[in-house]
Structures are given as C-alpha cells and as structure tokens.
Amino acid sequence: MAYNLQSLITILQEILDPQQTRWYFDRNTPQLRTLLHKAESLQQILEKPSLNNIPSNLESRIRDVSYKAEDIIESNMVQLLSTRRGGRLTFSTPYLHRVLQQLDSATEQVVKTISTGLSSSSGASSSHDLHQAIQQLESIKLVEVEEIKIPAGAPLSSSKSDLVGVDADLLQLKDRLTNMQTKLQIIPITGMGGIGKSTLARNLYDDQLIITHFDYRGWAAISQLPNMRDILLSLLRLPNGKIDDELNGCNENELKDILYKRLLGRRYMIVLDDIWSTKFWDEIRMYFPDNNDRSRIMITTRESDVAQYIANSKSMHHDMQLLNMSASWDLLRQTVFGEDDCPLELQEIGTKIASDCGGLPLAIHVIGGLLSKVERSIDVWEHLSTNVKDSIVKSQERFSNIFSLSYNHLPIYLKPCFLYMGAFPEDYEIKGSRLMSLWIAEGFVKSNGNKSLEEVAKDYLKVLVERNLLWVR
C-alpha cells in the first residue's frame, strides 16, 4: 500500500546524505531532491488522520509506483557497482526521469481521488486538508518542471492473554492431564479457528501444577505445511527454550531416535499445536513411547476427523464453545481497559461490539486492541461497531475481515511492519530483535531525531503488540 513510500524515502535520504562519499550526482542532485520532496510530501498527506480512508485501489497504485521507483534506483546502483569498482558513481538522467514520471502519475491520481472522495464530505478539517494537499503537490510539481524540464508521463499478538469464560475447560483438561490413568492418553482440543485452542493449551502447558507433574514437556507448532525437522527440534528444546548445539547437526532420522530415547522411561507431556492432517501423525506417532506412567499428548486441531483418527475416539474430544455474551464483554473490557473500569457511557455500545464479534476470542482480542487505541467516545465506538458488524455477520472470511478492519485503522507507518509478517511461514517464531533489524533494513522505520532507529522500531513493535496484532511467545 501507500506505506512503501517510506522505504523509497529512506533510500533517497541515504543517497543524498552529505556525509556519504560513495555516490556522486553532479547535475542529478536537484532531480533526486525533487523526487525526495515529492515522496515526502505525498507521505505526509497520506498520514493525515482526516485522509485515513484512502481507497484500496489507490493504495495499490501508489504501492506499485513506489516499488518501481525503488527497483529503478537500486538496480541502477547495483549495475554501477558491478561495472565500476571503487571511485564515485553517477546516476544517468533517463533513470531519474522514469522515476519522476511514475511518481508524478501517482501524484495526479492522489489529487483526483482525494478531490472526488472529499468533495462531498462534511467538516472544515477535511476541506482544509484537501486544499493543503493539492497545494503541496502542485508546488512540488512546479519545482520538478523548473529543474528537470520533463512533462508528466504515463503511469502484513499480545503477551500471554487472560482467559475468560473457560474456567471449566481448564479444570476439566487439567484433571485429564493429571488423573491416575497410566496408559498414554491423547487429548484433542477441537474447535473453529480463532476460538482459543492454542491459548488454552498454552495456559495448561505453563501451569505450575502441570510443570511439576511431568518429567518432560515439549511443544511444537505443526501447521498446514509441517517441517518435520523443525518440529523435532522444537520438541527437543531445553526448558530455557534453547537447542543443544549437537542437535543442529543431526539429520531427521537421528532427531527422531533422540526424541524417542529422551521420552522413554519418563512421564512426559507433549503438545502438538494446530494439526491439519493424519499423515503427519502417522509419521511421528511411533516416536512417542507408552511408558505406562501417565504420559499425555495434547493436540489442537480444527479438523474433527483428524482428532477422531488420532484419539481413536470422538468421545475423547474436548470441543471448545463460543463465548456467551457476558464472557465476550468481559474479555473485550479487559482487553481495552485492563484493570480500569469502563466508562458508563461506553458500556452499552461496548457490549454490542462484543456481541457482534460472535463469541470468537481472537476477533474480540483484535477489536479490543483497536478500541484501546482510538478515542473513547460514543461516536467513534458506534462507527467502529458498524464496521465490526459488517466484517463479521454473514461472513465466511470473518478473521480476514477483522484483521483488515484493524489494519485499515493502523497509522500508515505501522502498516508495512504488520504486513511484513506475511514473509514468514505460519506459526513461525522470530526474535523481536531480528524482526526490528529487518524492519530497519527494509526502510520501514523513520527516525524522529530524538531516538535511534532501534528505539523507534521497538516502539513500533510495542504498539503492534498492544493492538493484539502480534503474539508474544
């Protein structure tokens, strides 16, 4: 979307840094500065709160243009580096012309679309923003014409969550995990996506009673495309989460043998989270020995037939239910206000929003993260209530719609950081420090002058976690 302008801006700022000595531009410097000013101005316009609802097709157009601009600049830099080693390099003017033509076309589309979209809107603020936006864009266009002499051309969770409405589930499952049945038991937790299966399993896994009851515990996320070696390494992690160095050098068959020997003769609890097929189970089941010592394997799956196959009995399922209205409101209230009380004037609309989430804990958490960041007024909450209802009711893609709703309300500078998570596989764990470094390397992080890039990236990460869009393990 439009957020990609920040990456382009970062590249240009680095190239134009007066302290750098690698690049020499000569006459191209004014052209590069014009390009930078145009991108910065467009970025500032798109960041205006009153212009928050930019049509998706326009965002896509800006995204494509900024990608092309980056590709032109970076490919030219790579080509120059590969053909001329050492010394200072010069950009050729045609490349810069192409970049400016592309961005100029996007600029015209922005003015046209914003003018059309805001002409019928009420309020002096929007009109003022529109007038200011057009003035900014047109002034930069004049600078471009004066300096370059070319016409306009063609055209991505929060920390451990409080569980609400599942006290009975916790007690029942805790009893099944610690009862006197000596034979190895398989305990499936089933239910629709987003209902809280993994959260429930994680709370049981980390429960102090469970920790002391079992000699060995292991957790692995399976997902739709299971990687057997990664799963085995995850199950063989030390209590501190680290993996022995010698294990990294073992092949898959060696890891299977190590897992079997490590579990043999010990009372263990294994959690296989998010299983989608029976094929994976058939491949790994033989490496879980039945020690006749009250060991347990807990699985989570949204596929009832998979659970029935693994447990060999449908009666063994623990099927999670949707939250009732009272529990939904309790969870939403805790997510938004924490230990504080909800203002009386927001309770009625808040209860309605919770109800419209359909009893889905994931939806409630995400919407709660959004509500915690917007103005706490009846007007704002009623507007969001309409959006929530439209996103959830009669929708087969309720989670995609809920995340889209939350994404659309993100500040523009946070959108690339959130969408960047799509580069990783499902259930992938990544260190926060590495994620922040990748954001910085991609040019998504903008320094405000008072903080380092690392400090700003940490603030970005914190906000996404507070909005329940990233899950902290």
C-alpha positions, 0 to 999 in steps of 0.5 A: 500500500501507500506505506512503501513510500517510506522505504523509497524515502529512506533510500533517497535520504541515504543517497543524498546524505552529505556525509556519504562519499560513495555516490556522486550526482553532479547535475542529478542532485536537484532531480533526486531532491525533487523526487525526495520532496515529492515522496515526502510530501505525498507521505505526509498527506497520506498520514493525515488522520482526516485522509485515513480512508484512502481507497484500496485501489489507490493504495495499490497504485501508489504501492506499485509506483513506489516499488518501481521507483525503488527497483529503478534506483537500486538496480541502477546502483547495483549495475554501477557497482558491478561495472565500476569498482571503487571511485564515485558513481553517477546516476544517468538522467533517463533513470531519474526521469522514469522515476519522476514520471511514475511518481508524478502519475501517482501524484495526479491520481492522489489529487483526483481521488482525494478531490472526488472522495472529499468533495462531498464530505462534511467538516472544515478539517477535511476541506482544509486538508484537501486544499493543503494537499493539492497545494503541496503537490502542485508546488512540488510539481512546479519545482520538478518542471523548473529543474528537470524540464520533463512533462508528466508521463504515463503511469502484513499478538499480545503477551500471554492473554487472560482467559475468560469464560473457560474456567471449566475447560481448564479444570476439566483438561487439567484433571485429564492431564493429571488423573491416575490413568497410566496408559498414554492418553491423547487429548484433542482440543477441537474447535473453529479457528480463532476460538482459543485452542492454542491459548488454552493449551498454552495456559495448561502447558505453563501451569505450575501444577502441570510443570511439576507433574511431568518429567518432560514437556515439549511443544511444537507448532505443526501447521498446514505445511509441517517441517518435520525437522523443525518440529523435532527440534522444537520438541527437543528444546531445553526448558530455557527454550534453547537447542543443544548445539549437537542437535543442529547437526543431526539429520531427521532420522537421528532427531527422531531416535533422540526424541524417542530415547529422551521420552522413554522411561519418563512421564512426559507431556507433549503438545502438538499445536494446530494439526491439519492432517493424519499423515503427519501423525502417522509419521511421528506417532511411533516416536512417542513411547507408552511408558505406562506412567501417565504420559499425555499428548495434547493436540489442537486441531480444527479438523474433527476427523483428524482428532477422531483418527488420532484419539481413536475416539470422538468421545475423547474430544474436548470441543471448545464453545463460543463465548456467551455474551457476558464472557465476550464483554468481559474479555473485550473490557479487559482487553481495552481497559485492563484493570480500569473500569469502563466508562458508563457511557461506553458500556452499552455500545461496548457490549454490542461490539462484543456481541457482534464479534460472535463469541470468537476470542481472537476477533474480540482480542483484535477489536479490543486492541483497536478500541484501546487505541482510538478515542473513547467516545460514543461516536467513534465506538458506534462507527467502529461497531458498524464496521465490526458488524459488517466484517463479521455477520454473514461472513465466511472470511470473518478473521480476514475481515477483522484483521483488515478492519484493524489494519485499515485503522493502523497509522500508515507507518505501522502498516508495512511492519504488520504486513511484513509478517506475511514473509514468514511461514505460519506459526513461525517464531522470530526474535523481536530483535531480528524482526526490528533489524529487518524492519530497519533494513527494509526502510520501514522505520523513520527516525524522529531525531530524538531516538535511534532507529532501534528505539523507534522500531521497538516502539513500533513493535510495542504498539503492534503488540498492544493492538493484539496484532502480534503474539508474544511467545 
